[in-house]
Amino acid sequence: MLKVFSSGSCRLLTAINDGRGKIEPVHSMFHNFAGINFLGKLHNTKQHIQFIKWLNDEIDIPQHILKSFLTSYSKLDGIEDERIIPSKKENIRAAFKECECFIFEICSMKLYEKDGYQVQFELTTDYACNLQSEADLYDDLRVLRGLIPEGKRVIFQIHFRPNIIYNRRSNAIKKREMIYGAVNGFCNLAKNTYLYDPSLVLKGDTSLFDGDTHFTSAGYEKSFEYLYGLVHRDA
């Protein structure tokens, strides 16, 4: 069964779930911080880059930063025994090179930084927040693509775009359109690299999401089916 690595918010990780009988997930989430080797929810390009480099032991991240960066290390409500976390990292690291497809969700241009590292605003109030430029986002896509062998498939998932979902230009959210523009432009030029816009799924059936930022259960399943098609596209 095809191994697939995913890194993103609940919109991606919960859609991947347990692989739904079609793929073998390397990093995913069933619900509320529990899943296949789940370590954390991530939202922007620099978080993904830091995550991959750390997984592959290319960089070290201090413990106090890990607690502000990855959900599992933050001990939210005592959800996890911290003694099993190193084995989860090793499981992902060992399987990473065997994956044939890598999916990253790019849904924010806000960068949350502390002591030179990326963190998550949900896990700490001690950070500096900066807005990423479209040019910097595009350059990070190049870096991310470069961390994955060219022969492996990469999919970039973006955020919901209400102007597409409701077919009303006035509903456009500027930052989400900037992300779409950068990702779409990059994917049009990069080999074996694809854009997934979940708005195309929701456009046909708005009951598949809550009207804001999350899929319904049926939406997660539909999103997975769309992603599964991209995983095997032109294979």
C-alpha positions in Angstrom: 0.0 0.0 0.0 1.3 3.5 -0.9 2.9 5.4 2.0 1.8 9.0 2.2 3.2 11.8 4.4 0.9 14.7 5.4 1.6 17.9 7.3 -1.1 20.5 7.9 -4.1 21.5 9.9 -7.1 19.3 10.9 -8.5 19.9 7.4 -5.8 17.8 5.9 -4.7 15.4 8.7 -8.3 14.4 9.6 -9.1 13.8 6.0 -6.1 11.4 5.7 -7.3 9.8 8.9 -6.2 6.1 9.0 -5.7 5.9 5.3 -9.4 4.9 4.8 -8.2 1.5 3.4 -6.5 3.0 0.4 -3.1 4.4 1.6 -0.7 4.0 4.5 -0.5 7.3 6.3 2.8 8.2 8.0 1.6 11.3 9.9 -2.2 12.0 10.2 -5.0 12.5 12.7 -8.2 10.7 13.6 -9.6 13.5 15.7 -8.5 15.9 18.4 -4.7 15.3 18.5 -4.9 11.5 18.1 -3.7 9.7 15.0 -1.1 7.8 13.1 2.2 9.0 14.7 0.5 12.4 15.1 2.9 15.1 16.4 1.3 18.4 15.5 -0.9 20.6 13.3 1.0 23.1 11.1 -0.2 25.9 8.8 2.5 27.8 7.0 5.5 27.0 4.8 8.2 27.8 7.3 6.6 25.5 9.9 6.6 22.7 7.3 10.3 23.3 6.5 11.3 23.3 10.1 9.3 20.2 10.8 10.9 18.2 7.9 14.4 19.2 8.8 13.8 18.3 12.4 12.2 14.9 11.5 15.3 14.1 9.4 17.7 15.2 12.1 19.0 18.0 10.0 18.4 20.6 12.8 17.9 20.4 16.5 14.9 22.2 18.2 15.2 23.0 21.9 12.7 21.4 24.2 11.0 24.7 25.2 10.5 25.4 21.5 9.1 22.0 20.8 6.4 22.6 23.4 5.4 25.7 21.5 5.7 24.1 18.1 4.3 20.6 18.1 1.0 19.7 19.8 2.2 16.4 21.2 5.0 18.1 23.1 2.7 20.7 24.5 0.9 18.2 26.8 -2.5 19.8 26.0 -4.8 18.5 28.8 -2.5 15.6 29.4 -3.5 14.0 26.1 -0.4 11.9 25.6 2.3 10.1 27.5 5.4 12.1 26.6 7.5 8.9 26.8 6.1 7.6 23.5 6.8 10.8 21.5 10.4 10.0 20.6 9.3 6.7 19.1 6.6 8.5 17.0 9.3 10.8 15.6 11.5 7.8 14.8 8.6 6.0 13.1 8.0 9.0 10.8 11.7 9.5 10.2 12.2 5.9 9.2 9.2 5.9 6.9 9.7 9.3 5.4 12.0 8.2 2.6 9.7 5.4 1.7 6.8 7.7 1.0 5.7 8.2 -2.6 3.6 11.2 -2.0 3.9 14.2 0.4 1.0 16.5 1.1 1.4 19.9 2.7 -1.3 22.3 3.7 -0.5 26.0 3.1 -3.3 27.9 4.8 -1.7 31.0 6.4 0.9 33.7 5.7 1.2 34.6 9.3 4.6 33.6 10.8 4.9 33.0 14.5 8.5 33.0 15.7 10.4 32.7 19.0 14.2 32.7 19.5 14.7 32.2 15.8 12.3 29.2 15.5 8.8 28.7 14.2 6.1 28.1 16.8 2.3 27.8 16.8 0.1 30.6 18.2 -2.3 28.0 19.7 0.5 26.7 21.9 2.1 29.8 23.3 1.5 33.6 23.8 5.2 34.3 23.6 6.0 34.9 20.0 6.6 37.6 17.4 4.1 37.6 14.5 5.1 38.7 11.0 3.2 38.6 7.7 4.9 36.6 5.0 5.3 38.2 1.6 4.0 36.4 -1.5 7.5 36.3 -2.9 8.8 34.7 0.3 6.0 32.2 0.3 6.9 31.3 -3.3 10.5 30.9 -2.4 9.6 28.6 0.5 7.6 26.4 -1.8 10.8 25.9 -3.8 12.6 25.0 -0.6 9.9 22.6 0.4 9.9 20.9 -3.0 13.7 20.7 -2.8 13.4 18.7 0.5 11.5 16.0 -1.4 13.1 14.0 -4.2 12.0 15.2 -7.6 10.6 11.7 -8.5 8.2 11.8 -5.5 4.8 13.5 -5.8 4.1 16.6 -3.8 0.6 18.1 -3.3 0.0 21.5 -1.8 -3.4 22.0 -0.2 -4.7 25.5 0.3 -7.4 27.1 2.5 -11.2 27.4 1.7 -11.8 30.2 -0.7 -15.4 31.5 -0.2 -15.4 33.4 -3.5 -15.1 30.1 -5.3 -17.4 28.1 -2.9 -20.2 30.7 -3.3 -19.3 32.0 -6.8 -19.2 35.5 -5.5 -16.1 37.6 -6.2 -17.0 39.9 -3.3 -16.4 37.0 -0.8 -12.7 36.8 -1.7 -10.2 36.8 1.2 -7.1 38.7 0.1 -4.5 36.6 1.9 -6.1 33.3 0.8 -6.1 34.5 -2.8 -2.4 35.4 -2.5 -1.6 31.9 -1.3 -3.6 30.5 -4.2 -1.7 32.6 -6.7 1.7 31.7 -5.3 0.9 27.9 -5.0 -0.9 27.7 -8.3 2.0 29.5 -10.1 4.6 27.3 -8.5 2.7 24.0 -9.3 2.3 25.1 -12.9 6.1 25.1 -13.3 7.3 22.4 -10.9 7.5 18.8 -11.9 5.3 16.2 -10.2 3.8 18.9 -8.0 0.0 19.6 -7.7 -2.4 22.1 -6.2 -5.4 20.9 -4.2 -8.1 23.6 -3.7 -10.7 22.1 -1.4 -13.1 24.9 -2.5 -13.7 22.9 -5.6 -15.2 20.1 -3.4 -17.3 22.5 -1.3 -18.5 24.4 -4.4 -20.6 21.4 -5.3 -22.0 20.8 -1.9 -21.7 23.3 0.9 -23.1 20.8 3.5 -19.6 19.3 3.4 -18.3 22.1 5.7 -19.5 24.2 8.6 -19.7 27.4 6.6 -16.4 28.6 8.1 -13.1 26.7 8.4 -13.8 23.0 9.1 -15.1 20.1 7.1 -18.0 18.0 8.3 -17.4 14.2 8.6 -18.7 13.8 5.1 -16.5 16.6 4.0 -13.4 14.9 5.3 -14.3 11.8 3.3 -14.9 13.7 0.1 -11.7 15.6 0.6 -9.8 12.4 1.0 -11.3 11.0 -2.2 -10.2 14.1 -4.1 -6.7 13.9 -2.6 -6.5 10.2 -3.4 -7.2 11.0 -7.1 -4.2 13.5 -7.0 -2.0 10.9 -5.3 -2.6 8.6 -8.3 -3.0 11.2 -11.1 -1.2 10.1 -14.2 0.5 7.3 -12.3 
